[in-house]
Amino acid sequence: MSARTRMPVGLEARQKKGWIGANRYLLLRRTSQLFFLMLFLLGPWFGIWIVQGTLAGSLTLGVLPLTDPFIALQSLVAGHLPATSALVGALIVLGVYAVLGGRVYCSWVCPINPVTDAAHWLHVKLGLSKGWQPKRQTRLWVMATALLVSALAGTVAWELVNPVTMVHRGLVFGMGAAWGMVAAIFVFDLVVSRRGWCGHVCPVGAFYGLLGHKSVVRISAAQRSACDDCMDCYAVCPEQQVISPALKGKPGSSPLILSPDCTNCGRCIDVCAMDVFNFTHRFDDRVDDRPDPLTAPAGRIA
């Protein structure tokens, strides 16, 4: 274990970039999550109806339908053909996330993300073991089960327990049982399975991950030659398995993080003092192998 590895996660980035610079994408994500949540709450709370509905299905400014495509798919397999506007809304959402990355929904929009992030923060502070870690494919099986139950029961099955919809409705009509669901997810991630809900269970994340296989927006480890093996990016990434192929790839391999599991959250960019990572597009596979003489590992304080 190197001296860098033993340093507190993110300390070096904060020393180099300052607190705001080392938390830039965290602040942007929280702003984005609050923005989308308030769009849906402005109407019922303040009578300002920019958006009507929830993340499951909505109408913006009275003209733009948006539908969660996973819900539309469950409706179809249940034998219920959604209205034309709902299908159009699902296609619009499909197109947006196919470009941006399906799991951008998880890190930039989903209101459950701050809950799981808070559980992870406390999990680390308490020094708890990672606990039960089911295979990553588990969430795909949960997704398939939701579709199967929808087909057998003739209803949109996941919506009966979808915490996102429960939170949205709870904030309008009273949280009630929604608090229980939020608390259950928090406790699950805190003591049962580190990063368990989003990383292993949530079928919505699994569905959006499938959408992101060919997405355009990507994170690149273009400056991977500057990596000092501090491991901070692995420590903060909720999907650690996506990093190595880009960061530790053989010479000539792509520096792009191409796994659809990547949520494009930007944590690896924030926490890296060496500025190894950056946002780019999937056609930008340039690798900058030039070491920065001012910030090369040999010149840094251990």
PyMOL commands that set and color helices and strands:
alter all, ss='L'
color gray80, all
select helices_A, chain A and resi 3-6+11-21+24-46+69-77+84-100+104-109+113-126+138-153+157-160+163-173+177-192+196-201+203-211+224-226+232-236+240-242+244-247+267-271+297-299
alter helices_A, ss='H'
color red, helices_A
select strands_A, chain A and resi 51-54+57-60+64-67+217-220+278-281
alter strands_A, ss='S'
color yellow, strands_A
deselect
rebuild
show_as cartoon
